[in-house]
Amino acid sequence: MTQPSYTIHCKPFADLTPYELYAILRMRNEVFVVEQKCVYQDADGKDPHCHHLTVWENDTLVAYSRLLPKGLSYEQMSIGRVISSPAYRNTGAGKLLIGLSITYCHQLFGDGPIRIGAQLYLKKFYESFGFVQSSEEYLEDDIPHIEMIREQFSV
């Protein structure tokens, strides 16, 4: 089996094409609203202040995260809206996405810790990238979450 050939883009909001923005919003709705049954306001006003990391295979969006500068969601820089297409789960695309998200955060926003709000079931996944739990468990949209922080600066 051959390894997929991915194209990676990391762009500020203003540089996203209408096609890219549509694909991002469609996937965020598909995963967060439909699959996870969360009715919430996805357009939270933060997107215009973020960089958007996309992983593509040809014209198909495989995985996505938004990279938030310090002070937008937390005191620290952050990675949010982390998703992979259901069709690409268990292919390594999620691991690729998180590794790239960490690297791009430091390239864009400098050294410093990265804080995330993680779904509890993904704790071990994020721990494999150096994140450690930094809060008690809490419910967000009826899904158990924890905050995690990554103090290390190398990937």
N, C-alpha and C positions, 0 to 999 in steps of 0.2 A: 504494500500500500504506500502510495506516495504522500509526502507531507504537503498540505495545502499551501498555496502561494498567496500570502496576504499582502495587502497594501495598507499602510498605516498613515493616518493623517492626524495632526494635532493642530487645531485652528481656534483662534478667537471667534466668538459668536458672529461678529460682523463679516467674517470671511467664509462662513458656511454658505454653500450654494442652496437654493431652494430644495433641490433634490436631496442633499445631505440632511438638511434640517427636517424634511418630511420623513426620511428614513429613521432618523434618531427619534423623533416624536412618536412615530408609528411603533417602533420597538419598545419604547418606554411604556406606551399604552398597552401593547400586547402582553408584556411581562408584568408590569406593576398593577395595572387596572384589571385586565381580563384574567390572566393566569393566577395572580395572587389575590384577586378579588378585593382590591383596595380602591375605594372611591376617595380620591384626594385631588387637591389642586396641584397638578404637575408643574404648570407654568407659575413658578413661585417668585419670579422676578430676579432670580440669581443668574439665569443662563446668559444674559448679555454681559456679565462680568466675569465669565469663566472661559476656560479653554475646553474644547470638546475633542476627546480622543476617540477615533473610530478605527476599527479593524474591518477591512473589506476583503471579500473574495469575489473578484470581478465586480459586478454591480450589486452584490448582496452584502448588507451590513451584518457582520458576524458578531461583533462585540463593541461595547461603548462604555465610556465613563466621562464624567465631567470633572474638571480639575479646578478647584476653588482656591483663590488666593487667601492669604491670612486675613482674618477679620470678617470674612463674608458669612461663614457658617459657624466657625470656631475661631479662637485666638490664633490657632495654628492653620497652616495650609491644609487642604482636605481633598479627598477623593469621594465623589458621590455618584448616585444614579448608575451604579455599576451593574451592567447587564450583559448577558450573552444570549444570542438567538437560541431558542429551544432546539433548532436543527443542528447547532454546533456545540451543544453541551457534551462534555466528556471527550473533547477533541484536543484539549490543551489551550484552546482560545482564551479561556478565562485566566489561566496562569500567565499567558502572554500579555493579556490586557493589564493585569495588576502590576507585573514587572515594568511594563512600559509606563503605566500611570505614575509609579514611584519615580522613575527616571525623569519623566517630563515635569513632574511637580518640582523637583530640585533644579532642573534646567530653567524653568520659568520663574520660580519664586524663591530660589536660593536654598541655602542650608536651613535646617530646622526640622522639628518633628512634624509628622503628618497625622492628623486625627480623622477617624472615620466613625460613622454610625453604622454598625454591621448587624445584619440579621444573625441571631444567635446560632442558628444551625451552621453558619459559615465561619464560626470562630476558629476552628482548626485550620481551615483554608487560609485565613488571614494571618494566623500565627506562623504559618510556613514562610511568610514574607517578613517576619520580624515584628508584627503588630502584637501588642499585649492589651488585655482587657483593662480598661481604666474607669469603668463605671459599673454600677449595679445594673441588673437586667431591667428593662423598661418595655412597655408596649407602645408600638407605633403602628397605627392602622391594624390593631389586633394581632400583630406579629411581634414575637419577642426579639428585642434588639439589645445591643450593648455598644458602648463607645469603646474604641480601641485606639491606641497611639503607637506610632513607630518612631522611636528615638534615633535609630541608626540612620546614617546618611548614605550608606552604600547599598546597592541592590544585591 
